[in-house]
Amino acid sequence: MASLMGHMDQERLTKSSHSASFLVQDLRDLVKAGNPLLGEIAIELLQQAVLIEQRIKRVETAACTPESEDDAVMAPTA
């Protein structure tokens, strides 16, 4: 599997993905808050956080695509 980014960038992307997932889970819990106003605000934040999480996952997928046969460097044959 070929990667379009360096090791440190991959680690940062992975950390961002985990953080986004934790945020989404925490906001899902906050939606259940006893305070209706807090729950309503949490719903709005959750919608935004889910979009961010999805975008990060798309970046991960795009950045770590398998190398196709056409892109592979082939050694010359003699």
C-alpha positions in Angstrom: 0.0 0.0 0.0 1.5 3.3 -1.1 1.1 6.4 1.1 0.9 10.0 -0.2 2.3 11.4 3.1 5.2 11.0 5.4 5.1 9.1 8.7 4.6 12.1 10.9 1.8 13.4 8.8 0.2 9.9 8.9 0.4 10.0 12.7 -1.1 13.4 12.9 -4.0 12.3 10.6 -4.6 9.2 12.7 -4.6 11.4 15.9 -7.1 13.8 14.3 -9.3 10.9 13.3 -9.3 9.5 16.8 -10.0 12.9 18.3 -12.9 13.5 16.0 -14.4 10.1 16.9 -14.0 10.9 20.6 -15.7 14.3 20.1 -18.6 12.8 18.2 -19.1 10.2 21.0 -18.9 12.8 23.7 -21.4 15.0 21.9 -23.8 12.1 21.5 -23.7 11.7 25.2 -24.2 15.4 25.7 -27.3 15.4 23.5 -29.0 13.3 26.3 -28.4 16.1 28.8 -31.2 17.0 31.2 -31.1 20.7 30.2 -33.0 21.1 26.9 -31.0 24.1 25.8 -27.7 22.2 26.4 -29.1 19.2 24.5 -30.1 21.5 21.6 -26.7 23.1 21.4 -25.1 19.6 21.5 -27.2 18.5 18.5 -25.9 21.4 16.4 -22.3 20.7 17.5 -22.8 17.0 16.8 -23.9 17.6 13.3 -20.8 19.7 12.6 -18.5 17.2 14.4 -19.9 14.3 12.3 -19.2 16.2 9.1 -15.6 16.8 10.3 -15.2 13.2 11.2 -16.4 12.1 7.8 -14.1 14.5 6.0 -11.1 13.2 8.0 -12.0 9.6 7.1 -12.2 10.6 3.4 -8.7 12.2 3.6 -7.4 9.0 5.3 -8.9 6.9 2.5 -7.5 9.1 -0.3 -4.1 9.4 1.3 -3.6 5.7 1.8 -4.8 4.2 -1.5 -3.3 1.0 -2.9 -0.8 1.6 -5.7 -2.2 0.7 -9.1 -0.4 -1.4 -11.6 -0.1 1.6 -14.0 1.6 3.7 -11.3 4.1 1.0 -10.3 7.6 1.6 -11.4 8.6 -1.4 -13.4 12.2 -2.4 -13.9 13.3 -2.6 -17.5 13.6 -6.1 -18.9 16.6 -7.1 -20.9 
